[in-house]
Amino acid sequence: MSLSGKREKLRDPFEIARNRMVDNQIVARGIKDPRVIAAMRKVPRHLFVDEALWDQAYGDFPLPIGEGQTISQPYIVALMTEALQLQGDEKVLEIGTGSGYQTAILAELARKVYSIERVPSLVERARRVLAQLGYTNVVIRLGDGTKGWPEEAPFEAIIVTAGGPKIPEPLLNQLADGGRLVIPVGDEYSQDLVRVTRVGKRLVTENFGGVRFVKLIGDHGWRA
């Protein structure tokens, strides 16, 4: 290996672990979208968790990020992202910025990402990490995500990274014609991951199976 090649490897010591994660946890489980797969290979997941957890960052499980929140299991991130069917030109709304990892994946795949987080410390950390990684197509704000972001609507894609008792009505209202909304819906302990596609005035719902997320807190979700 050339000296420049060695330097490249040293700059990203987690590349092998990240590729193993994609091969074993994502591709092997049926994720097929090449753009999603490429984004998962690129984004350094370990930077979105505390340094003490870096050695676990590419494992097949969620991890705590503080404030009672988690960074989702890599497969679930890939599954939800693939379900959005992003082509690269979309304006995306993300409810629940959390660590910012899902935000970064979306930023690789869409034109613009608007993300809402209700925990101030998570907002600041996500902004810092995303800025360090050079993402300029992301806007994050503090607020109640269940109300959406009406002044920027409609959105071609909406993703909700917390489980709600029902789909918040404001999010449905902010979904563009032909747009997709992906959200976990159920009780406090388990949910079904559903995709809602707006076709004119109709809403077409598909079920992607059982998942478990933290609670979606807000006026149109669970009460704090």
C-alpha positions as YAML, in Angstrom:
chain: A
units: angstrom
residues:
- id: 1
  name: MET
  ca: [0.00, 0.00, 0.00]
- id: 2
  name: SER
  ca: [1.27, 3.48, -0.86]
- id: 3
  name: LEU
  ca: [1.96, 6.08, 1.83]
- id: 4
  name: SER
  ca: [-1.11, 8.07, 0.75]
- id: 5
  name: GLY
  ca: [-3.20, 4.92, 1.04]
- id: 6
  name: LYS
  ca: [-1.94, 4.30, 4.54]
- id: 7
  name: ARG
  ca: [-2.81, 7.86, 5.53]
- id: 8
  name: GLU
  ca: [-6.31, 7.42, 4.16]
- id: 9
  name: LYS
  ca: [-6.79, 4.32, 6.31]
- id: 10
  name: LEU
  ca: [-5.48, 6.14, 9.38]
- id: 11
  name: ARG
  ca: [-7.96, 8.97, 8.85]
- id: 12
  name: ASP
  ca: [-10.89, 6.56, 9.14]
- id: 13
  name: PRO
  ca: [-10.00, 3.65, 11.41]
- id: 14
  name: PHE
  ca: [-13.68, 2.60, 11.59]
- id: 15
  name: GLU
  ca: [-14.08, 1.99, 7.86]
- id: 16
  name: ILE
  ca: [-13.75, -1.79, 8.17]
- id: 17
  name: ALA
  ca: [-16.32, -1.92, 10.99]
- id: 18
  name: ARG
  ca: [-18.69, 0.30, 9.03]
- id: 19
  name: ASN
  ca: [-18.47, -1.83, 5.89]
- id: 20
  name: ARG
  ca: [-18.98, -4.97, 7.96]
- id: 21
  name: MET
  ca: [-22.07, -3.36, 9.51]
- id: 22
  name: VAL
  ca: [-23.49, -2.61, 6.06]
- id: 23
  name: ASP
  ca: [-22.72, -6.04, 4.63]
- id: 24
  name: ASN
  ca: [-23.95, -8.12, 7.59]
- id: 25
  name: GLN
  ca: [-26.75, -6.03, 9.09]
- id: 26
  name: ILE
  ca: [-28.17, -4.12, 6.15]
- id: 27
  name: VAL
  ca: [-27.52, -5.74, 2.77]
- id: 28
  name: ALA
  ca: [-27.91, -9.24, 4.21]
- id: 29
  name: ARG
  ca: [-31.35, -8.28, 5.56]
- id: 30
  name: GLY
  ca: [-32.70, -7.15, 2.22]
- id: 31
  name: ILE
  ca: [-31.95, -3.44, 1.90]
- id: 32
  name: LYS
  ca: [-31.44, -2.93, -1.84]
- id: 33
  name: ASP
  ca: [-31.40, 0.81, -2.57]
- id: 34
  name: PRO
  ca: [-27.81, 1.49, -3.70]
- id: 35
  name: ARG
  ca: [-27.95, 5.12, -2.58]
- id: 36
  name: VAL
  ca: [-29.01, 4.14, 0.93]
- id: 37
  name: ILE
  ca: [-26.28, 1.51, 1.09]
- id: 38
  name: ALA
  ca: [-23.65, 4.01, -0.07]
- id: 39
  name: ALA
  ca: [-24.77, 6.57, 2.51]
- id: 40
  name: MET
  ca: [-24.58, 4.00, 5.30]
- id: 41
  name: ARG
  ca: [-21.04, 3.11, 4.20]
- id: 42
  name: LYS
  ca: [-20.01, 6.77, 4.20]
- id: 43
  name: VAL
  ca: [-21.46, 8.38, 7.34]
- id: 44
  name: PRO
  ca: [-19.22, 7.84, 10.41]
- id: 45
  name: ARG
  ca: [-21.79, 6.54, 12.90]
- id: 46
  name: HIS
  ca: [-19.30, 6.52, 15.80]
- id: 47
  name: LEU
  ca: [-19.08, 10.33, 15.78]
- id: 48
  name: PHE
  ca: [-22.76, 10.53, 16.77]
- id: 49
  name: VAL
  ca: [-22.29, 8.72, 20.11]
- id: 50
  name: ASP
  ca: [-20.05, 9.37, 23.10]
- id: 51
  name: GLU
  ca: [-16.42, 8.40, 22.57]
- id: 52
  name: ALA
  ca: [-16.76, 5.77, 25.31]
- id: 53
  name: LEU
  ca: [-19.21, 3.94, 23.00]
- id: 54
  name: TRP
  ca: [-17.20, 4.17, 19.77]
- id: 55
  name: ASP
  ca: [-16.25, 0.49, 19.94]
- id: 56
  name: GLN
  ca: [-19.97, -0.38, 19.94]
- id: 57
  name: ALA
  ca: [-21.09, 2.15, 17.35]
- id: 58
  name: TYR
  ca: [-21.33, -0.35, 14.49]
- id: 59
  name: GLY
  ca: [-23.06, -3.09, 16.47]
- id: 60
  name: ASP
  ca: [-26.51, -4.45, 15.68]
- id: 61
  name: PHE
  ca: [-28.35, -2.51, 18.38]
- id: 62
  name: PRO
  ca: [-29.43, 0.99, 19.44]
- id: 63
  name: LEU
  ca: [-27.22, 3.01, 21.80]
- id: 64
  name: PRO
  ca: [-27.99, 5.67, 24.40]
- id: 65
  name: ILE
  ca: [-27.28, 9.29, 23.49]
- id: 66
  name: GLY
  ca: [-28.43, 10.90, 26.74]
- id: 67
  name: GLU
  ca: [-31.68, 12.48, 27.91]
- id: 68
  name: GLY
  ca: [-33.40, 9.07, 27.73]
- id: 69
  name: GLN
  ca: [-32.98, 8.96, 23.93]
- id: 70
  name: THR
  ca: [-31.20, 6.51, 21.62]
- id: 71
  name: ILE
  ca: [-29.49, 6.27, 18.26]
- id: 72
  name: SER
  ca: [-31.46, 3.66, 16.34]
- id: 73
  name: GLN
  ca: [-30.18, 0.23, 15.30]
- id: 74
  name: PRO
  ca: [-28.39, 0.61, 11.93]
- id: 75
  name: TYR
  ca: [-30.81, -1.72, 10.11]
- id: 76
  name: ILE
  ca: [-33.80, 0.33, 11.26]
- id: 77
  name: VAL
  ca: [-32.15, 3.52, 10.02]
- id: 78
  name: ALA
  ca: [-31.60, 1.88, 6.64]
- id: 79
  name: LEU
  ca: [-35.12, 0.40, 6.51]
- id: 80
  name: MET
  ca: [-36.83, 3.71, 7.29]
- id: 81
  name: THR
  ca: [-34.61, 5.59, 4.87]
- id: 82
  name: GLU
  ca: [-35.23, 3.13, 2.04]
- id: 83
  name: ALA
  ca: [-38.97, 3.34, 2.70]
- id: 84
  name: LEU
  ca: [-38.84, 7.09, 1.95]
- id: 85
  name: GLN
  ca: [-37.79, 6.26, -1.66]
- id: 86
  name: LEU
  ca: [-35.56, 9.32, -1.95]
- id: 87
  name: GLN
  ca: [-34.28, 10.26, -5.40]
- id: 88
  name: GLY
  ca: [-32.14, 13.25, -4.43]
- id: 89
  name: ASP
  ca: [-34.40, 16.21, -5.17]
- id: 90
  name: GLU
  ca: [-36.66, 16.06, -2.13]
- id: 91
  name: LYS
  ca: [-37.28, 18.39, 0.76]
- id: 92
  name: VAL
  ca: [-37.42, 16.13, 3.82]
- id: 93
  name: LEU
  ca: [-38.87, 16.74, 7.27]
- id: 94
  name: GLU
  ca: [-37.36, 14.72, 10.13]
- id: 95
  name: ILE
  ca: [-39.14, 14.56, 13.48]
- id: 96
  name: GLY
  ca: [-36.66, 13.71, 16.23]
- id: 97
  name: THR
  ca: [-33.12, 14.79, 15.33]
- id: 98
  name: GLY
  ca: [-31.64, 12.86, 18.26]
- id: 99
  name: SER
  ca: [-27.94, 12.27, 17.67]
- id: 100
  name: GLY
  ca: [-28.13, 13.60, 14.11]
- id: 101
  name: TYR
  ca: [-27.07, 10.29, 12.54]
- id: 102
  name: GLN
  ca: [-30.33, 9.71, 10.66]
- id: 103
  name: THR
  ca: [-30.18, 13.40, 9.69]
- id: 104
  name: ALA
  ca: [-26.77, 12.88, 8.09]
- id: 105
  name: ILE
  ca: [-28.02, 9.85, 6.14]
- id: 106
  name: LEU
  ca: [-30.94, 11.92, 4.85]
- id: 107
  name: ALA
  ca: [-28.61, 14.79, 3.96]
- id: 108
  name: GLU
  ca: [-26.63, 12.42, 1.74]
- id: 109
  name: LEU
  ca: [-29.79, 11.48, -0.16]
- id: 110
  name: ALA
  ca: [-32.04, 14.56, -0.33]
- id: 111
  name: ARG
  ca: [-31.81, 18.17, -1.44]
- id: 112
  name: LYS
  ca: [-32.72, 19.70, 1.94]
- id: 113
  name: VAL
  ca: [-33.43, 18.31, 5.40]
- id: 114
  name: TYR
  ca: [-35.50, 20.13, 8.02]
- id: 115
  name: SER
  ca: [-35.19, 18.45, 11.42]
- id: 116
  name: ILE
  ca: [-36.99, 19.15, 14.70]
- id: 117
  name: GLU
  ca: [-35.80, 18.06, 18.16]
- id: 118
  name: ARG
  ca: [-37.40, 18.83, 21.53]
- id: 119
  name: VAL
  ca: [-34.26, 18.36, 23.72]
- id: 120
  name: PRO
  ca: [-31.95, 21.43, 23.68]
- id: 121
  name: SER
  ca: [-28.73, 19.55, 24.44]
- id: 122
  name: LEU
  ca: [-29.35, 17.13, 21.57]
- id: 123
  name: VAL
  ca: [-30.03, 20.02, 19.18]
- id: 124
  name: GLU
  ca: [-26.68, 21.63, 20.00]
- id: 125
  name: ARG
  ca: [-24.72, 18.41, 19.76]
- id: 126
  name: ALA
  ca: [-26.30, 17.37, 16.45]
- id: 127
  name: ARG
  ca: [-25.68, 20.79, 14.96]
- id: 128
  name: ARG
  ca: [-22.03, 20.65, 16.02]
- id: 129
  name: VAL
  ca: [-21.34, 17.17, 14.62]
- id: 130
  name: LEU
  ca: [-23.18, 17.79, 11.35]
- id: 131
  name: ALA
  ca: [-21.29, 21.07, 10.87]
- id: 132
  name: GLN
  ca: [-17.98, 19.33, 11.54]
- id: 133
  name: LEU
  ca: [-18.85, 16.80, 8.85]
- id: 134
  name: GLY
  ca: [-19.64, 19.56, 6.38]
- id: 135
  name: TYR
  ca: [-23.39, 19.14, 5.89]
- id: 136
  name: THR
  ca: [-24.80, 22.43, 4.62]
- id: 137
  name: ASN
  ca: [-28.24, 21.20, 3.50]
- id: 138
  name: VAL
  ca: [-29.59, 20.63, 7.04]
- id: 139
  name: VAL
  ca: [-31.60, 23.00, 9.23]
- id: 140
  name: ILE
  ca: [-32.37, 21.95, 12.83]
- id: 141
  name: ARG
  ca: [-34.69, 23.69, 15.22]
- id: 142
  name: LEU
  ca: [-35.89, 23.15, 18.77]
- id: 143
  name: GLY
  ca: [-39.60, 22.48, 19.10]
- id: 144
  name: ASP
  ca: [-42.58, 20.14, 19.12]
- id: 145
  name: GLY
  ca: [-42.08, 17.91, 16.10]
- id: 146
  name: THR
  ca: [-45.66, 16.64, 16.16]
- id: 147
  name: LYS
  ca: [-46.70, 20.07, 14.84]
- id: 148
  name: GLY
  ca: [-44.37, 19.75, 11.87]
- id: 149
  name: TRP
  ca: [-42.81, 22.76, 10.13]
- id: 150
  name: PRO
  ca: [-45.76, 24.41, 8.38]
- id: 151
  name: GLU
  ca: [-43.88, 27.39, 6.95]
- id: 152
  name: GLU
  ca: [-41.65, 25.02, 4.93]
- id: 153
  name: ALA
  ca: [-44.41, 22.61, 3.87]
- id: 154
  name: PRO
  ca: [-45.21, 20.68, 1.79]
- id: 155
  name: PHE
  ca: [-42.56, 17.96, 2.10]
- id: 156
  name: GLU
  ca: [-41.91, 15.16, -0.36]
- id: 157
  name: ALA
  ca: [-40.80, 12.94, 2.53]
- id: 158
  name: ILE
  ca: [-41.40, 12.96, 6.30]
- id: 159
  name: ILE
  ca: [-39.69, 10.61, 8.75]
- id: 160
  name: VAL
  ca: [-40.58, 10.28, 12.43]
- id: 161
  name: THR
  ca: [-37.94, 8.66, 14.64]
- id: 162
  name: ALA
  ca: [-40.14, 8.13, 17.71]
- id: 163
  name: GLY
  ca: [-43.26, 6.05, 18.27]
- id: 164
  name: GLY
  ca: [-46.64, 7.75, 18.48]
- id: 165
  name: PRO
  ca: [-50.13, 6.54, 19.43]
- id: 166
  name: LYS
  ca: [-51.36, 7.78, 16.04]
- id: 167
  name: ILE
  ca: [-50.06, 9.68, 13.04]
- id: 168
  name: PRO
  ca: [-50.03, 13.40, 13.89]
- id: 169
  name: GLU
  ca: [-52.59, 15.21, 11.75]
- id: 170
  name: PRO
  ca: [-50.30, 18.20, 11.07]
- id: 171
  name: LEU
  ca: [-47.74, 15.89, 9.47]
- id: 172
  name: LEU
  ca: [-50.33, 14.40, 7.15]
- id: 173
  name: ASN
  ca: [-51.41, 17.92, 6.20]
- id: 174
  name: GLN
  ca: [-47.81, 18.87, 5.39]
- id: 175
  name: LEU
  ca: [-47.19, 15.88, 3.11]
- id: 176
  name: ALA
  ca: [-46.94, 16.73, -0.59]
- id: 177
  name: ASP
  ca: [-48.97, 14.91, -3.21]
- id: 178
  name: GLY
  ca: [-46.98, 11.77, -3.95]
- id: 179
  name: GLY
  ca: [-45.02, 12.26, -0.72]
- id: 180
  name: ARG
  ca: [-44.16, 9.49, 1.75]
- id: 181
  name: LEU
  ca: [-44.40, 9.61, 5.54]
- id: 182
  name: VAL
  ca: [-42.66, 6.88, 7.57]
- id: 183
  name: ILE
  ca: [-43.53, 6.58, 11.26]
- id: 184
  name: PRO
  ca: [-43.75, 3.99, 14.07]
- id: 185
  name: VAL
  ca: [-47.33, 3.82, 15.41]
- id: 186
  name: GLY
  ca: [-48.53, 1.86, 18.43]
- id: 187
  name: ASP
  ca: [-48.43, 1.85, 22.20]
- id: 188
  name: GLU
  ca: [-45.61, 2.91, 24.55]
- id: 189
  name: TYR
  ca: [-43.80, -0.42, 24.29]
- id: 190
  name: SER
  ca: [-44.11, -1.59, 20.68]
- id: 191
  name: GLN
  ca: [-45.20, -0.14, 17.36]
- id: 192
  name: ASP
  ca: [-45.68, -0.99, 13.71]
- id: 193
  name: LEU
  ca: [-43.54, 0.86, 11.20]
- id: 194
  name: VAL
  ca: [-45.89, 2.29, 8.60]
- id: 195
  name: ARG
  ca: [-45.50, 4.27, 5.40]
- id: 196
  name: VAL
  ca: [-48.27, 6.62, 4.32]
- id: 197
  name: THR
  ca: [-48.26, 7.86, 0.72]
- id: 198
  name: ARG
  ca: [-50.44, 10.77, -0.32]
- id: 199
  name: VAL
  ca: [-52.20, 10.20, -3.65]
- id: 200
  name: GLY
  ca: [-54.29, 13.28, -4.20]
- id: 201
  name: LYS
  ca: [-56.81, 13.30, -1.35]
- id: 202
  name: ARG
  ca: [-56.21, 9.61, -0.58]
- id: 203
  name: LEU
  ca: [-53.72, 8.24, 1.93]
- id: 204
  name: VAL
  ca: [-52.31, 4.78, 1.17]
- id: 205
  name: THR
  ca: [-50.85, 2.95, 4.19]
- id: 206
  name: GLU
  ca: [-48.33, 0.09, 4.18]
- id: 207
  name: ASN
  ca: [-46.99, -1.86, 7.18]
- id: 208
  name: PHE
  ca: [-43.28, -2.73, 7.45]
- id: 209
  name: GLY
  ca: [-43.55, -4.79, 10.64]
- id: 210
  name: GLY
  ca: [-42.94, -4.45, 14.36]
- id: 211
  name: VAL
  ca: [-40.43, -2.01, 15.88]
- id: 212
  name: ARG
  ca: [-39.72, -0.41, 19.23]
- id: 213
  name: PHE
  ca: [-38.96, 3.30, 19.57]
- id: 214
  name: VAL
  ca: [-38.86, 5.89, 22.32]
- id: 215
  name: LYS
  ca: [-42.10, 7.83, 22.77]
- id: 216
  name: LEU
  ca: [-43.07, 10.65, 20.42]
- id: 217
  name: ILE
  ca: [-43.69, 13.50, 22.85]
- id: 218
  name: GLY
  ca: [-45.84, 16.48, 21.84]
- id: 219
  name: ASP
  ca: [-49.28, 17.96, 21.40]
- id: 220
  name: HIS
  ca: [-50.14, 15.33, 18.76]
- id: 221
  name: GLY
  ca: [-48.24, 12.46, 20.36]
- id: 222
  name: TRP
  ca: [-47.68, 11.27, 23.92]
- id: 223
  name: ARG
  ca: [-47.82, 13.81, 26.73]
- id: 224
  name: ALA
  ca: [-44.53, 14.53, 28.49]
...
